[in-house]
Amino acid sequence: MTANRSPRHSEEGSAYIVTLLALVVLTILALALAMVTQTEVQVGANEKTINRTFYAADSGLGVAAAEALTSGRYNGLTVILNKTTVGGYSIADKVTISSFVPILTVRCDWCPANEDGVPKFWKVNHAVTANAQRIGWKGNGDPPTDPAQVTLLGQKSLSAMYEFQPWPTPPVESLPTDPAALQQVKF
């Protein structure tokens, strides 16, 4: 007698192969989804660092204006903002502010006190630049001065021009004569 093979007998094991192929496809999709999610988390963390650094530089401009308005100080300075320490590591924003440079001093046109022709109030334009760096370092204290011990996470530079009027007296400090100080103010 000849063996008669039915079509069903020749397809034995095909369900196993189809199942394996489906598992391979699903595994590839799951790995791709995990990679995309990981990338999105990193993009979000980078965006947060960029925004913090931008607003730290913006705060530096505000500090420079406040120093000039309240105490008449035009010198550059460095401030540490947003310091956080977790598990022996610290992160902060180091903001270096250029000199608050008066670039134009003219008589205040709309001040009634100046109507007699003798300038008592002034309109003064100033230029200033703030460079913010988001940095990390090991330890709980202030940031190390050695750049090799500091990790740079992000940086941003902002420049602004402020006009103050009425200004009671013209600024006693003129443009800095040091070329390095003038180079810090960028437009």
Legacy VTK file of the C-alpha trace (Angstrom):
# vtk DataFile Version 3.0
C-alpha trace
ASCII
DATASET POLYDATA
POINTS 187 float
0.000 0.000 0.000
1.208 3.438 -0.842
1.248 5.980 1.828
-1.133 8.714 1.088
0.055 12.024 2.592
-2.621 14.513 3.301
-1.877 18.226 2.846
-2.226 18.703 6.611
0.614 16.347 7.345
3.036 18.379 5.190
2.289 21.560 7.152
3.241 20.156 10.544
5.624 22.559 12.407
4.719 25.617 10.341
2.799 27.130 13.265
5.998 26.919 15.310
7.966 28.867 12.658
5.222 31.493 12.277
5.156 31.932 16.061
8.935 32.326 16.183
8.838 34.917 13.391
6.097 36.840 15.201
8.182 36.811 18.410
11.235 38.097 16.519
9.212 40.945 14.980
7.684 41.858 18.359
11.118 41.780 20.022
12.540 44.121 17.386
9.604 46.501 17.850
10.051 46.451 21.648
13.786 47.197 21.342
13.093 50.044 18.921
10.498 51.500 21.300
12.956 51.273 24.199
15.628 53.094 22.162
13.210 55.842 21.124
12.065 56.302 24.728
15.648 56.489 25.973
16.487 59.090 23.328
13.435 61.173 24.225
14.397 61.137 27.907
17.903 62.351 27.019
16.501 65.089 24.747
14.234 66.239 27.577
17.140 66.349 30.029
19.242 68.356 27.544
16.390 70.791 26.984
16.051 71.305 30.735
19.792 72.027 31.021
19.668 74.475 28.097
16.693 76.337 29.582
18.299 76.547 33.026
21.504 77.890 31.510
19.616 80.469 29.436
17.700 81.743 32.455
20.886 81.827 34.553
22.497 84.091 31.924
19.356 86.229 31.905
19.559 86.494 35.704
23.165 87.620 35.333
22.026 90.540 33.174
19.503 91.456 35.865
22.187 91.292 38.572
24.403 93.662 36.562
21.559 96.166 36.112
20.606 95.947 39.798
24.223 96.513 40.885
24.456 99.629 38.690
21.102 101.011 39.815
21.377 100.358 43.538
25.058 100.788 44.316
26.595 102.389 41.226
28.961 99.447 40.741
29.882 98.834 37.130
32.527 96.148 37.685
32.165 92.656 36.305
31.552 89.799 38.708
30.960 86.072 38.925
28.007 84.540 40.781
27.002 80.947 41.510
23.281 80.249 41.089
20.992 77.233 41.557
23.505 75.076 43.443
22.257 71.548 44.164
24.117 68.715 45.886
23.042 65.081 45.638
25.073 62.093 46.790
28.412 63.883 46.968
28.058 65.570 43.564
27.169 69.213 43.013
25.620 71.028 40.065
25.327 74.804 39.722
25.187 77.681 37.267
28.360 79.772 37.175
27.527 83.185 35.690
30.334 85.517 34.664
29.104 89.062 34.108
31.121 91.616 32.154
31.522 95.211 33.235
28.340 97.276 32.932
29.732 99.633 30.307
28.159 103.079 29.737
28.313 103.519 25.971
26.195 106.658 25.509
25.473 109.529 27.897
23.200 112.323 26.656
20.962 114.904 28.244
17.542 113.558 29.223
15.150 115.202 26.779
11.875 114.588 28.563
12.999 115.627 32.065
11.338 118.924 33.116
14.296 119.679 35.385
16.515 120.051 32.294
14.344 122.770 30.702
16.611 125.586 31.903
19.429 124.260 29.680
21.546 122.944 32.536
21.562 119.127 32.412
20.642 117.691 35.786
19.370 114.353 34.535
20.840 112.113 31.883
19.888 109.307 29.549
22.564 106.636 29.787
22.842 103.515 27.596
24.851 100.596 28.965
26.079 97.359 27.404
26.645 94.139 29.344
27.253 90.450 28.613
26.546 87.456 30.864
28.105 84.045 30.228
26.405 81.186 32.089
27.839 77.697 32.441
25.966 74.751 33.949
28.723 72.833 35.719
29.057 69.712 37.822
31.789 68.632 40.240
32.503 66.105 42.931
32.084 67.453 46.445
29.769 69.669 48.459
31.694 72.953 48.555
32.149 75.742 46.065
33.077 74.844 42.486
36.775 74.046 42.028
38.870 76.632 40.229
40.707 73.916 38.288
38.779 73.348 35.003
39.911 69.704 34.944
37.823 69.011 38.072
34.649 70.532 36.599
32.313 68.978 34.038
30.683 71.453 31.649
27.040 70.485 31.077
25.872 73.496 29.064
26.627 77.139 28.388
24.893 80.247 27.107
25.988 83.809 26.460
23.553 86.744 26.433
24.217 90.414 25.723
21.919 93.326 26.414
21.763 97.063 26.206
19.967 98.977 28.942
18.783 102.563 28.769
18.194 104.360 32.053
16.546 107.733 32.238
16.381 109.890 34.158
19.821 109.189 35.582
20.751 111.788 38.199
24.465 111.968 37.423
26.482 110.647 34.526
28.460 107.516 35.383
31.826 108.373 36.878
33.365 105.297 35.301
34.056 105.535 31.620
34.744 102.755 29.201
37.204 100.243 30.574
40.653 100.779 29.136
41.638 97.128 29.546
41.140 95.413 26.153
40.294 92.086 27.868
37.445 93.753 29.800
36.094 95.358 26.608
36.242 92.012 24.790
33.842 90.530 27.340
31.080 92.906 26.200
29.875 91.469 22.894
27.255 92.683 20.463
LINES 1 188
187 0 1 2 3 4 5 6 7 8 9 10 11 12 13 14 15 16 17 18 19 20 21 22 23 24 25 26 27 28 29 30 31 32 33 34 35 36 37 38 39 40 41 42 43 44 45 46 47 48 49 50 51 52 53 54 55 56 57 58 59 60 61 62 63 64 65 66 67 68 69 70 71 72 73 74 75 76 77 78 79 80 81 82 83 84 85 86 87 88 89 90 91 92 93 94 95 96 97 98 99 100 101 102 103 104 105 106 107 108 109 110 111 112 113 114 115 116 117 118 119 120 121 122 123 124 125 126 127 128 129 130 131 132 133 134 135 136 137 138 139 140 141 142 143 144 145 146 147 148 149 150 151 152 153 154 155 156 157 158 159 160 161 162 163 164 165 166 167 168 169 170 171 172 173 174 175 176 177 178 179 180 181 182 183 184 185 186
